[in-house]
Every structure is written in C-alpha cells, then in structure tokens.
Amino acid sequence: MTISIWRYSHLALAVSSFIFLALASITGIILAFQPLSEKVLPYRTDNLSETTLARTLPVLRKQYPGISELTVDKNQFVQIRGSDAEGKKLQAYIDPQTGKILGYPSPKSEFFEWVTALHRSLFIHETGRFLIGLTAFLLLLITVSGTMLIIQRQRGLKRFFNRIIKENFAQYYHVILGRLSLIPILIIALSGTYLSLARFGLIASPKVSAEVDFDAIKSEPVKNPADFEIFKNIKLSEVQTIEFPFSEDPEDYYTLKLANREVTVNQITGDILSEINYPTASMLTELNLDLHTGRTNAVWAIILAVASGNILFFIYSGFAMTFRRRANRIQNKYTAEESEFIILVGSENGSTFGFANAIHKQLITNGKSAFVTELNNYRVFPKASNMIIMAATYGLGNPPTNAARFAMQLEKHKQPHPIRFSVVGFGSHGYPDFCKFAFEVDNLFAKQEWSIPTLEIHTVNDKSPDEFGQWAASWSQQAGIALEIASDALTTRQEPLQDFTVIHKTEVTDAGESFLISFQANDLTDFTSGDLLAIYPANDHRERLYSIGKVGNNIQLSVKLHEGGLGSEYLYRLNSGSVISARIVGNEHFHFPEKATSVIMISNGTGIAPFLGMIDEQSPDANCRLYCGFRDQASFSLYKNAIDKSLEGKKLNSLHIAYSREGERQYVRDLLAADEAFVADTLANDGVIMLCGSLSMQNKVVALLDDICQARLGKDISYYQSHSQVLMDCY
C-alpha cells in the first residue's frame, strides 16, 4: 500500500540501521552504568565551588613539594600527580582543603573498556567508528521522521502531547515512549553524530597552547601564592588541570587549564603571563562528550540508559507494527475488471485493510467476485454493481496518503452504469474532524449520476468491531448477502436477546401505510431515543433494525407496512400482550445533543419515530424545531396528536410540514430552503441538525445544506458533519 514519505523514511531508516542501532543501544545501556559506578567511590569533594586556588595550592605545594599536576575530573574527584617526600611516584585522590589522601586510582574496569571499544568502533578500528557514526546520524533522521509522524498523527504541533488513542500495545507505547524520550534520544543522536564528525576531522577542533614571553617575566615583587589575585578568583570547580612549576626559576610557571580557557601564572609575582580562550569547537566537543556519556551527572546517566532501552523497544514495536500491517496486505482472487463488488480503502497505517479483507473474504465465500484496492486506484470498474468505501481520516481531517488522489480520480473516471455504494468512515472521537474525509467521500459519491446509496454513511469509532458489525449487518440486509463476521477484528455479536411485550399498536387499512407499535421491556434495560431495536422475524441470522423513540418508558417504533416485508409484516402481526425476543443496539451518534444551543430535526415518513421520543423527553421551552415531510395530511395524522401535545407543552418550538401529494406539493428540502438563513445561523451558533428518514431525502437535504454552508458560512457541510453538528440516521 502507499505510505507517506515520512512513514517510508522512518521505516527505511530503521530497517537499514536496526542491527547497529540495537548494538549501540545495548552497549549504551551498559556504559551508562560506568559513571554511576564511579560516582559511588568515596573520593568526591562537595565544596569545589567554594574552594579557591589561593586556599588549596599553597597547602598542597607545602604538603607535597614534588607535586607536578592537579586534576579535577568529571566526578569532582581531585587527583594529584608527582613524587612524595621520598622521591617515589605519587598519584592519589586528595581532599583539596587539607591535602589528606582519600585513596588511590584503580585500573579501569576491563569490562567497561571492552564495552566502550565495542560501542565506539565495533573492534574494527576506523571502519567501525565510521559505522557507529553513521548509525548515530541515522538515529537522528529516525528521530526527526518519527517526530513528524507524531505531529501528523496528533494533527498539529500544539496537540503533540494530547491523548493517544490506543489501537494496540505496540502502536500505543511506540508513540507514548517516543514522545517521552524524544529529547534524550535526540541528544544522544546529535552528540554521537557531532563526536564522529569531530573524530574524523570534519569539524575542526584545533588545540591551543598559551605562548609566554619569557623576556617579560618578572622576578619581583615576591608574593605568597595565597595572595595571587587570580588564585583568589578561580574556584576548583572551574579547573580541569593545573600544571605546577617544575623548579623555582621565574621561567617556570603555573599552567591553569580551565573549562573555557588556558592561563599561565608567574609563580613568584602572580602575574598573568598569557591567557587564551579555547575554540568553540573544542568546548562543543567537551559538551557533547558530557551529554553523550552522562559522565557529569548521575541522573542524566540514568536517563540515557532508559532512553537507550526505549530505542530497543522502538525497534521491537516498530517491526511489530510493520508485520501487523503486512498481515493486512491485499490478496485479490479476481481482477478489478471481472469483479462485481469493489472495496476501496483509504488508510494511512493499513489497519483499515483488516476490515476490508474480512468483508472481501466473506464475499468470496458467498461465491461473489470481489476486488480490494486503495482509493487512489479508483478507475472504471466495468462489471461492478456495488462499491464499499472504507475511509479513515488522517491529519487535520485530510485523506490518507493512499487516498490523496481519489477526488481527482473520481472526477476523471465515470462509471458506465449505475452502482450502489456505501461509505464506512473510520476515526476516533478523541480527535477533532471525526471521519471528515469519509463524509467528503460520501458527499462526492452522492453527487455522481451513476451512484445509488445502499446505506447512509456509517462511522466507526476507534475501530469498534461492534460498530463495524452494525454496518455489516445493515449492508448484508440491503445486499441480501449473509456476512458471518468472525475475525478477531470483527467479532460476531454475542449479546443475549431480551423479551419485550407489545403494549399498543395502531391499525392500517392497506399495505404502504405506517403504524405505531409500542413495547415494554420485560427486564430492566437502558435505552434512549435514537437507539435501535434489532428484531429477528424468522428467528435466524436475518436482522431488522428500527429506530427507537422513547415515549414515557416505552419503546415506540414507526413502521411502514410493506407487502411481503419480513420485518414490517412480522411486527404488524403482533397484538397487545405479544412477547418478542429482540435486543437494543446502542446508537450513540444519533442521541439528542444535550449541549446544543438549538436543534433542527428533519425527517420524512417513518423517520419521525426517534424525534417523537426526543421531543417527548424535552422540558418546556426547548429550542427544538421539526421539519418533516409526508405524502398527505392522512399520513401525518398518525403523529398529529403527539405533535400537537408537544407544541402545547412547548416541548417543540415549531413545526414545519411539507406534503408531497397535496396542496403546494412540497418536500422537506423546500421548507429548509425557505428558512436558509435560520439553518445557517443554527450551525454558526453551535446548533445541531438531525436527519432521519430515507436516503434520497438525506442526499437532497445534504446537498442543500452544503450549498447553504458554502454560501453563508464559507465551509463545506463536511466540516459540520465532522464536528457532530449534522447527525444522520437514514436508511
């Protein structure tokens, strides 16, 4: 499948470097413990920042006349070299204030020396150093590409640390740990790259040495070193090394190698003989060594160890995600030209292909010719009768990479005959612009002359198998093809059925008319208007779904009696007191929006059912308006009493009815067009528009709303759809 340049780069870099990266990480974890093991030794002096050279040098020179050098290392251990009173070689850690010997240096650990050589050069000298340097640079590129992927995933830099949606263990912790260890890993990569460049001379780091004018050296006035001004002003914490005068001749002097400069001092007068600052490159080299090794700070050393461990986890989780995506590869049995069912997929990380392949497999099992491909591969499908479009949304409501050219391809390729289509949007409510691209795809398909909607657009939150199963059941019902979804991603329904008792049903005189039927749940159950009641008229896999209106505490359905209709005839045959087994299906995306400033309800025919329940649940002075369409007044009479009662109780603000077969012969779309300004104001002021009814009504209303939104609000209808301001439950 097509993947973005950042994802491709991230994967390619990781694949090309994972062996050396794993080796460098493992050795890096081990080496992080070297400074920790050194810092626990009892040679540390804590008051270096308070001890001046004027205080300590006279003490040391008096106590150790043969001292030649003093060193302050990264562990803040003060070490002297020279000879003792007996002329023997002296090398010891001392207390700089008293001169007391604290201990003697031990030989470096052979184990750490071995690991260090492996970490730096792989035991293959300059070639190894080059490979390790290259690995550090590749890690830098991996970090940058990974950061870009997180920014894309989080839809902007400002949302970088927002909540991550957990799709699976590897994906979730790859991103979580990636964000937490981003800075340490970036520093490891940058410092490693810098040190390698300096090692190979690509960054000039010249050594400097002070030049002394011996002719200008004075031999008086004689001063005590404790009175040298420069010694009074320099603390031991600033010192790297001090070279002591070899003899008492004025030509021999102190050489102070400090953190940022080198200074020579007359041992008799205390005059500064020379002073030179280190080049910036040299100081950067020291800084990068400190950062890369953690030698100066135990806490930083631990952070480096944890970050190196995270790199190993990234290698594991990255490959786990890659293998997971490869498991969703497309394996078509039929070609696009010979297939009746076309499944088009837009997915950035490939997970949506798992759903597509499950449906594809079911179609093949049912003896159908089916073809799965990416949305970018859209073209003319000469034998297609059905299209299923599974579209995820990526970035700021953008199409995935493998669907970026879809709109252009759709415009370019016109299908030669009518094709039924159904769009399934994949996204997460944890992000704004929920399923925005899927709504755009659905709207684009709806505008095609050859397209016939099978179902309204269906959205799936966080790859919910249950929500996808709802779509699959509805599509199966419409297509007349049994789908037995049993994969891990698409679990079959296991919910038990409940008993419901009929408490009321209205009568009809002919098929084609609608009736109301009310049920009472025999057991305590929770539901609300907008949920669905799933019934099984033939007591087999065939399921029929009806929108629920919660009136009082009862379930009320509005059903159009179809001659030979499996569900409608079954329901109409029921009488008061009849008991059926059914189940309630949560339909959260079509619940009444409690926080909306105002709500416009739009329906035609029996689509008014959930709105009757929603209106019944409102308090007086509710800001709800109902736009509904019926054939004639007789069709509306079934609901008139309930609506009039709601108007009188001010649960419904206003009622707008269009009759298509009598009077002015209007449709609900015409009512909305007349109130165009009000519709636009509702959306602009955070109101919500709800649609329930036929798909043909939905398509016409959505087209009108799109025109209104673009003309008056400057945005496509998909913007309001993705922000849950246009809710639809049509069929």
C-alpha positions in Angstrom: 0.0 0.0 0.0 1.0 3.6 -0.4 2.6 5.1 2.6 3.7 8.7 3.3 7.2 9.9 2.7 7.7 10.3 6.4 6.5 6.8 7.3 8.5 5.3 4.4 11.6 7.2 5.5 11.1 6.2 9.2 10.7 2.6 8.2 13.6 2.5 5.7 16.0 4.2 8.2 15.0 1.8 10.9 15.4 -1.3 8.7 18.7 -0.2 7.4 20.2 0.5 10.8 18.5 -1.7 13.3 21.4 -4.1 13.9 24.0 -1.4 14.6 21.3 0.6 16.5 20.5 -2.4 18.7 24.1 -3.0 19.4 24.8 0.7 20.2 21.7 0.8 22.4 22.7 -2.3 24.4 26.2 -1.1 24.9 24.9 2.3 25.6 22.8 1.0 28.5 25.8 -0.8 29.9 28.1 2.2 29.6 25.5 4.4 31.3 26.4 2.5 34.5 30.1 3.3 34.2 29.7 6.9 35.6 27.3 5.6 38.1 29.8 3.0 39.4 32.5 5.7 39.6 30.4 8.3 41.4 29.7 5.9 44.3 33.5 5.9 45.1 34.4 7.9 48.3 36.7 10.4 46.6 34.2 13.1 45.8 34.6 16.6 47.3 31.4 18.6 47.5 32.7 22.1 48.1 34.8 22.6 45.0 32.7 25.7 44.1 33.8 27.3 47.3 37.4 26.4 47.4 39.7 28.9 45.7 43.2 28.1 44.3 44.6 30.7 46.8 43.4 28.4 49.5 44.4 25.0 48.3 47.5 25.4 46.1 49.8 26.7 49.0 48.6 23.8 51.2 49.2 21.2 48.5 52.6 22.6 47.5 53.8 22.7 51.1 52.5 19.2 51.8 53.6 17.6 48.5 56.8 19.5 47.4 57.1 17.2 44.4 53.6 17.8 43.1 53.5 18.3 39.3 49.9 18.2 38.4 46.4 18.6 39.9 43.3 17.3 38.0 39.6 17.7 38.8 37.7 15.0 36.9 34.0 14.8 35.9 33.2 13.0 39.2 34.6 16.0 41.1 37.5 13.9 42.3 40.7 15.9 42.9 43.8 14.0 41.9 47.4 14.9 42.3 50.5 13.5 40.5 54.2 14.0 41.2 56.5 12.5 43.8 56.4 12.1 47.5 58.9 13.2 50.2 60.9 10.0 49.4 61.0 10.7 45.7 58.6 7.9 44.8 55.9 8.4 42.3 52.7 9.8 43.8 49.2 9.6 42.3 46.3 9.9 44.6 42.9 11.4 45.3 43.1 14.1 48.0 40.9 16.4 50.0 41.9 19.8 48.4 41.3 21.7 51.6 43.5 19.6 53.9 45.7 17.7 51.4 44.6 14.4 53.0 44.9 11.4 50.7 41.5 9.9 50.2 42.5 7.0 48.1 44.5 5.8 45.1 43.2 5.4 41.5 42.5 1.8 40.4 43.0 0.4 36.9 40.0 1.0 34.7 37.5 -1.9 34.5 38.4 -4.2 31.7 34.7 -5.0 31.1 33.8 -1.3 30.7 36.9 -0.8 28.5 35.8 -3.8 26.3 32.2 -2.4 26.0 33.5 1.0 25.3 35.6 -0.3 22.4 32.7 -2.2 21.1 30.4 0.8 21.4 32.9 3.2 19.7 34.4 1.0 16.9 33.0 -2.5 16.9 36.6 -3.7 17.3 37.2 -2.9 13.6 39.0 0.4 14.2 38.2 3.3 11.8 35.7 1.3 9.8 33.8 0.6 13.0 34.0 4.2 14.1 32.5 5.3 10.7 29.7 2.7 11.0 28.8 3.8 14.5 28.9 7.5 13.5 26.6 6.7 10.6 24.3 4.9 12.9 24.1 8.0 15.2 23.3 10.1 12.1 20.6 7.6 11.0 19.2 7.7 14.6 19.0 11.5 14.2 17.0 11.1 11.0 14.8 8.4 12.5 14.0 10.8 15.4 13.2 13.6 13.1 10.9 11.5 10.9 9.3 9.9 14.0 8.6 13.4 15.3 7.0 14.4 12.0 4.8 11.3 12.2 3.6 12.1 15.7 2.9 15.7 14.6 0.9 14.3 11.7 -0.9 11.8 13.9 -1.7 14.4 16.5 -2.9 16.8 13.8 -0.6 19.7 14.7 2.3 20.6 16.9 0.0 22.1 19.5 -1.6 18.8 20.1 1.7 17.0 20.3 1.2 15.8 23.9 -2.6 15.2 23.6 -4.1 11.9 24.4 -3.1 8.9 22.2 -5.8 6.6 21.0 -4.7 3.0 21.9 -5.1 0.8 18.9 -2.8 -1.9 20.1 0.1 -2.4 22.6 2.9 -1.8 20.0 1.4 1.3 18.4 0.3 2.9 21.7 3.6 2.6 23.6 5.7 3.3 20.4 4.1 6.7 20.3 3.9 7.3 24.1 7.5 6.4 24.8 8.6 8.2 21.6 7.2 11.4 23.0 8.6 10.9 26.5 12.1 10.0 25.3 12.2 12.3 22.3 14.6 14.9 23.8 17.1 12.4 25.3 17.3 10.3 22.1 17.6 13.5 20.0 20.6 14.5 22.3 22.1 11.0 22.0 21.9 11.1 18.2 23.1 14.7 17.9 26.0 14.3 20.3 27.0 11.0 18.7 27.0 12.5 15.3 29.0 15.5 16.4 31.6 13.4 18.1 32.0 11.2 15.0 32.4 14.3 12.8 35.0 15.7 15.1 36.7 12.3 15.3 37.2 12.3 11.5 38.2 15.9 11.4 35.1 17.1 9.6 34.6 19.6 12.5 37.9 21.4 13.1 38.9 21.3 16.8 42.4 22.9 17.0 44.4 22.5 20.1 45.6 25.8 21.6 48.5 26.5 23.9 49.5 29.7 25.6 52.6 31.4 24.4 54.7 33.0 27.1 57.1 36.0 26.6 60.0 34.9 28.7 61.7 38.2 28.3 58.8 39.9 30.1 58.8 37.6 33.1 59.4 39.4 36.3 61.1 38.1 39.4 59.7 40.6 41.8 57.9 41.6 43.9 57.8 38.2 45.6 54.3 37.2 46.7 52.8 34.4 48.5 50.6 32.3 46.2 47.8 32.7 48.7 47.9 36.4 47.7 47.8 36.0 43.9 44.7 37.8 42.7 44.0 35.2 40.0 44.2 32.4 42.5 41.7 34.2 44.8 39.2 34.5 41.9 39.3 30.9 40.5 37.5 28.1 42.2 38.5 24.5 41.9 35.1 23.7 40.2 36.4 25.7 37.2 39.6 23.7 36.9 40.4 20.8 34.6 44.1 20.6 35.2 46.8 22.6 36.9 50.5 22.1 36.0 52.8 23.2 38.7 56.2 24.9 38.1 59.0 22.3 37.7 61.5 24.5 39.6 61.6 27.7 41.5 63.1 29.6 38.5 60.9 32.5 37.3 60.8 30.9 33.8 58.8 28.0 35.3 55.1 28.9 35.9 51.7 27.6 36.7 49.5 26.5 33.8 45.8 26.6 34.6 43.6 24.6 32.1 40.1 25.8 32.9 36.7 25.0 31.5 36.8 27.7 28.9 40.5 29.0 28.7 44.1 28.3 29.5 46.1 30.7 31.7 49.8 30.8 32.7 50.7 32.5 36.0 54.1 33.7 37.3 54.9 31.6 40.3 56.8 34.5 42.0 54.7 37.6 41.3 51.3 36.1 40.5 51.2 38.0 37.2 49.2 36.5 34.3 51.8 35.6 31.7 49.3 34.6 29.0 45.6 33.8 28.6 43.9 32.2 25.7 40.3 31.1 25.2 39.5 27.6 23.8 38.0 27.4 20.4 34.2 27.0 20.3 34.6 23.6 18.6 36.7 22.3 21.5 34.1 23.4 24.0 31.3 21.8 22.0 33.3 18.6 21.8 33.5 18.5 25.6 29.8 19.4 25.9 28.9 16.6 23.5 31.0 14.1 25.4 29.3 15.1 28.7 25.9 14.8 27.1 26.6 11.5 25.3 28.2 9.7 28.2 26.4 11.1 31.2 29.8 11.4 32.9 29.0 14.6 34.7 25.6 13.8 36.2 24.2 10.5 37.6 20.6 11.4 36.9 21.4 12.2 33.2 23.3 8.9 33.0 20.1 7.1 34.2 18.0 9.0 31.6 20.5 7.9 28.9 20.1 4.3 30.0 16.3 4.5 29.9 16.4 6.2 26.5 18.7 3.6 25.1 16.3 0.9 26.4 13.5 2.7 24.7 15.4 2.6 21.4 15.4 -1.2 21.8 11.6 -1.2 22.4 11.1 1.1 19.4 12.9 -1.5 17.2 10.6 -4.2 18.5 7.4 -2.3 18.4 8.2 -0.8 15.0 8.7 -4.2 13.4 5.6 -5.5 15.2 3.5 -2.7 13.6 5.1 -3.4 10.2 4.4 -7.1 10.4 0.8 -6.3 11.5 0.3 -4.0 8.5 1.8 -6.6 6.2 -0.7 -9.1 7.5 -3.4 -6.8 6.0 -2.0 -6.9 2.6 -4.4 -7.1 -0.3 -4.7 -10.6 -1.8 -7.2 -10.5 -4.7 -8.6 -13.6 -6.4 -10.4 -11.6 -9.1 -9.3 -8.6 -11.1 -10.9 -5.2 -11.0 -12.3 -5.8 -14.5 -14.1 -9.0 -13.6 -15.3 -8.1 -10.1 -18.9 -7.3 -9.2 -18.0 -6.0 -5.7 -15.3 -3.3 -5.4 -13.9 -2.5 -2.0 -12.0 0.8 -1.9 -9.8 1.6 1.1 -8.2 4.8 2.4 -5.9 4.1 5.3 -2.7 5.7 6.5 -1.3 2.9 8.6 -3.1 -0.1 6.9 -5.3 -1.1 9.8 -8.5 -0.5 7.8 -7.4 -3.2 5.3 -8.1 -5.7 8.1 -11.8 -4.8 7.9 -11.8 -4.6 4.1 -10.2 -8.1 3.8 -12.7 -9.5 6.3 -15.6 -8.4 4.1 -13.7 -9.4 0.9 -13.3 -12.9 2.3 -17.0 -13.2 3.1 -18.0 -12.1 -0.4 -15.6 -14.7 -2.0 -17.0 -17.3 0.4 -20.5 -16.4 -0.9 -19.4 -17.0 -4.5 -19.1 -13.3 -5.4 -16.3 -11.8 -7.4 -14.8 -9.0 -5.3 -11.7 -6.8 -5.6 -10.0 -4.8 -2.9 -7.8 -1.8 -3.7 -6.7 1.6 -2.5 -8.8 4.7 -3.1 -6.0 6.2 -5.2 -6.5 3.2 -7.6 -10.1 4.2 -8.4 -10.9 3.8 -12.0 -13.7 2.4 -14.3 -15.0 -0.9 -13.0 -16.9 -2.4 -15.9 -18.7 -5.2 -14.1 -19.2 -3.5 -10.7 -22.6 -3.5 -9.1 -21.6 -2.5 -5.6 -18.8 -0.4 -4.1 -17.8 -0.4 -0.5 -15.6 2.5 0.5 -13.7 2.3 3.8 -12.1 5.6 4.5 -10.0 6.6 7.5 -9.2 10.3 8.2 -5.6 11.4 8.7 -4.0 14.6 10.0 -6.2 17.7 10.1 -9.2 16.0 8.5 -7.1 15.1 5.5 -7.3 12.0 3.3 -4.7 9.2 4.0 -1.8 9.1 1.6 -3.3 6.3 -0.4 -6.5 8.3 -0.9 -5.0 11.7 -1.7 -5.7 11.4 -5.4 -9.2 9.9 -5.0 -11.2 13.0 -5.7 -9.3 13.6 -8.9 -9.7 10.0 -10.0 -13.4 10.1 -9.2 -13.8 13.2 -11.4 -11.8 11.6 -14.2 -13.4 8.1 -14.3 -17.2 8.0 -14.9 -18.7 4.6 -14.3 -20.7 3.3 -17.3 -23.7 2.1 -15.4 -25.4 2.6 -12.0 -23.5 1.2 -9.0 -24.7 1.0 -5.4 -22.3 2.4 -2.9 -21.8 2.5 0.9 -19.2 4.5 2.8 -17.7 3.4 6.1 -15.7 6.1 8.0 -13.0 5.1 10.4 -11.8 7.6 13.0 -11.8 8.4 16.7 -13.9 10.8 18.7 -10.7 11.6 20.6 -9.7 13.8 17.7 -11.5 16.7 16.1 -12.6 16.3 12.5 -14.0 12.9 13.2 -14.3 11.0 10.0 -14.2 14.2 8.0 -12.6 12.6 4.9 -15.2 9.8 4.9 -18.0 12.4 4.9 -16.3 14.2 2.0 -16.1 10.9 0.1 -19.8 10.1 0.8 -20.7 13.6 -0.4 -18.6 13.1 -3.6 -20.2 9.8 -4.4 -23.7 11.2 -3.7 -23.1 13.8 -6.5 -22.3 11.2 -9.1 -25.0 10.5 -11.7 -24.3 6.8 -11.7 -24.2 6.3 -7.9 -27.0 4.8 -5.8 -26.6 4.8 -2.0 -27.1 1.5 -0.4 -26.9 2.9 3.1 -26.2 6.3 4.6 -22.6 6.9 5.7 -21.7 4.8 8.7 -18.9 5.8 11.1 -16.7 3.5 13.3 -15.1 4.9 16.4 -11.7 3.6 17.5 -12.1 0.5 15.2 -15.0 -0.7 17.2 -15.9 -4.2 16.0 -19.4 -3.7 17.3 -19.9 -0.5 15.3 -18.5 -2.1 12.2 -20.7 -5.1 12.8 -23.7 -2.8 12.8 -22.8 -1.5 9.4 -22.0 -5.1 8.1 -25.4 -6.3 9.3 -27.2 -3.4 7.6 -25.3 -3.8 4.4 -25.8 -7.5 4.5 -29.5 -6.9 4.8 -29.6 -4.5 1.9 -27.4 -6.5 -0.3 -29.0 -9.8 0.5 -25.7 -11.4 1.2 -25.0 -13.2 4.5 -21.9 -11.9 6.2 -20.7 -14.1 9.0 -18.1 -11.9 10.6 -15.9 -13.9 12.8 -12.4 -12.4 12.6 -10.6 -11.0 15.6 -11.2 -7.5 14.4 -14.9 -8.1 13.6 -16.3 -10.1 16.4 -19.7 -11.6 16.0 -22.5 -10.4 18.2 -22.8 -12.4 21.3 -25.3 -10.2 23.2 -28.2 -12.1 24.5 -31.7 -11.3 23.4 -34.3 -9.7 25.7 -38.1 -10.1 25.9 -40.3 -7.2 25.0 -44.1 -7.1 25.4 -46.3 -5.3 22.9 -48.5 -2.8 24.8 -50.0 -0.9 21.9 -50.3 -1.0 18.1 -52.2 1.2 15.6 -54.1 -0.3 12.7 -53.7 0.3 9.0 -56.1 -0.4 6.1 -53.6 -1.1 3.3 -50.0 -2.0 2.7 -47.9 1.1 2.2 -49.4 2.8 5.3 -47.5 3.2 8.5 -48.3 2.1 12.0 -47.0 2.8 15.5 -46.2 -0.1 17.8 -45.0 0.3 21.4 -43.1 -2.2 23.6 -42.3 -2.5 27.2 -39.1 -4.2 28.2 -39.8 -7.2 30.5 -36.5 -6.7 32.3 -34.7 -3.5 33.4 -32.9 -2.1 30.4 -31.4 1.2 29.4 -32.1 2.9 26.1 -32.9 6.2 24.7 -34.4 7.8 21.6 -32.2 7.2 18.6 -31.1 3.7 19.7 -32.1 0.8 17.5 -34.3 -2.2 18.2 -32.9 -5.3 16.4 -35.5 -8.0 15.8 -35.2 -11.4 14.2 -38.5 -12.1 12.4 -37.5 -15.5 11.0 -35.6 -16.5 14.1 -32.4 -16.8 12.1 -29.5 -14.6 11.2 -31.6 -12.1 9.4 -31.8 -9.0 11.5 -34.0 -5.9 11.1 -33.2 -2.6 12.8 -35.8 0.1 13.7 -35.1 3.5 15.2 -36.4 3.8 18.8 -38.5 6.7 20.1 -38.6 6.6 23.9 -42.1 7.7 24.8 -42.6 7.5 28.6 -40.5 4.5 29.5 -41.7 2.5 26.4 -40.1 1.8 23.1 -42.2 3.2 20.2 -41.5 2.3 16.6 -42.9 3.8 13.5 -43.1 1.1 10.8 -44.2 1.3 7.2 -46.1 -1.9 6.3 -44.5 -3.4 3.2 -46.3 -6.2 1.4 -44.2 -9.3 1.9 -41.9 -7.3 4.1 -40.1 -9.6 6.5 -39.8 -7.2 9.4 -42.9 -5.0 9.0 -45.4 -7.9 8.5 -43.9 -9.6 11.5 -44.4 -6.6 13.6 -47.9 -5.9 12.3 -49.0 -9.4 13.1 -48.2 -8.8 16.8 -51.0 -7.9 19.1 -51.1 -6.3 22.6 -49.6 -8.7 25.0 -47.4 -10.5 22.4 -43.8 -11.1 23.5 -40.9 -11.0 21.2 -37.1 -11.5 21.7 -35.0 -8.7 20.5 -32.1 -6.6 21.5 -31.3 -2.9 21.9 -28.4 -1.6 19.9 -26.7 1.5 21.2 -26.6 4.2 18.5 -24.8 7.0 20.4 -24.0 9.1 17.3 -27.7 9.8 17.0 -28.7 10.6 20.5 -30.2 14.0 21.2 -27.3 16.6 21.6 -27.9 17.8 25.2 -25.4 20.6 24.9 -26.6 22.0 21.6 -27.9 25.6 21.7 -30.7 24.6 19.3 -31.7 21.5 17.3 -33.4 21.2 13.9 -35.0 17.8 13.4 -35.6 16.8 9.8 -37.5 13.7 8.7 -39.7 12.2 6.2 -42.1 9.3 6.6 -41.4 6.9 9.5 -38.1 8.7 10.1 -40.1 10.9 12.6 -40.0 8.0 15.1 -36.9 8.8 17.1 -37.8 12.5 17.1 -41.2 11.8 18.7 -39.3 10.2 21.6 -36.7 13.0 21.7 -39.4 15.7 21.8 -41.3 13.8 24.4 -38.2 13.9 26.7 -37.7 17.6 26.4 -38.6 20.2 29.0 -40.9 23.2 28.3 -39.3 26.0 26.1 -37.0 23.5 24.5 -35.3 25.0 21.4 -36.3 22.2 19.0 -37.8 22.6 15.6 -39.2 19.9 13.5 -39.2 19.9 9.7 -41.0 16.8 8.3 -42.3 15.5 5.0 -45.3 13.3 4.4 -47.4 12.3 1.3 -50.6 14.0 2.7 -52.4 15.0 5.8 -53.7 11.5 6.3 -50.1 10.2 6.5 -49.3 12.8 9.2 -52.4 12.1 11.2 -50.7 9.1 12.8 -48.4 11.5 14.6 -50.6 14.6 14.9 -51.9 14.2 18.4 -48.4 13.6 19.8 -47.0 16.6 18.0 -49.9 18.9 18.9 -49.4 17.9 22.6 -45.7 18.7 22.4 -46.5 22.1 20.8 -48.9 22.9 23.5 -46.4 21.8 26.2 -43.8 23.9 24.4 -41.5 20.9 24.2 -41.4 21.7 20.4 -40.8 25.2 19.4 -42.2 25.0 15.9 -43.5 22.5 13.3 -42.9 22.7 9.6 -44.7 20.1 7.4 -44.3 19.5 3.6 -46.9 17.4 1.8 -45.7 15.9 -1.5 -49.0 14.7 -2.8 -51.5 17.5 -2.0 -51.6 21.3 -1.5 -48.4 23.1 -2.6 -46.7 19.7 -3.2 -43.6 20.5 -1.3 -40.7 18.4 0.0 -38.9 18.9 3.3 -36.0 20.3 1.3 -38.2 23.2 0.1 -39.0 24.1 3.7 -35.4 24.3 4.6 -34.5 26.3 1.5 -37.1 28.8 2.6 -35.5 29.1 6.0 -32.0 29.1 4.7 -30.8 32.0 6.9 -32.1 30.3 10.0 -30.4 27.0 9.1 -27.1 28.8 8.6 -27.5 30.6 11.9 -28.2 27.4 13.7 -24.9 25.8 12.5 -23.0 29.0 13.1 -24.2 29.2 16.7 -23.3 25.7 17.6 -26.7 24.3 16.9 -27.2 20.8 15.6 -29.2 19.4 12.6 -30.5 15.9 12.8 -31.8 13.8 9.8 -33.8 10.6 9.9 -35.7 9.1 7.0 -34.9 7.9 3.5 -31.5 8.1 1.9 -33.0 10.0 -1.1 -34.2 12.7 1.3 -30.8 12.7 3.0 -28.9 13.2 -0.2 -31.1 16.1 -1.3 -31.0 17.8 2.1 -27.3 17.3 2.5 -26.7 18.8 -1.0 -28.9 21.8 0.1 -27.1 22.2 3.4 -23.7 22.0 1.6 -24.8 24.9 -0.6 -26.0 26.9 2.4 -22.8 26.3 4.3 -20.6 27.3 1.5 -22.6 30.4 0.6 -23.3 31.7 4.1 -20.6 30.1 6.3 -17.7 29.6 3.9 -17.3 26.0 4.8 -18.3 22.6 3.4 -21.0 20.6 5.1 -18.4 18.0 5.8 -16.9 20.4 8.4 -20.1 20.5 10.4 -20.6 16.7 9.9 -17.1 16.0 11.3 -17.8 18.3 14.3 -21.0 16.4 15.1 -23.3 19.3 14.1 -25.0 17.3 11.4 -26.2 13.9 12.6 -27.8 11.4 10.3 -29.6 8.1 10.7 -31.2 7.4 7.3 -31.8 4.1 5.5 
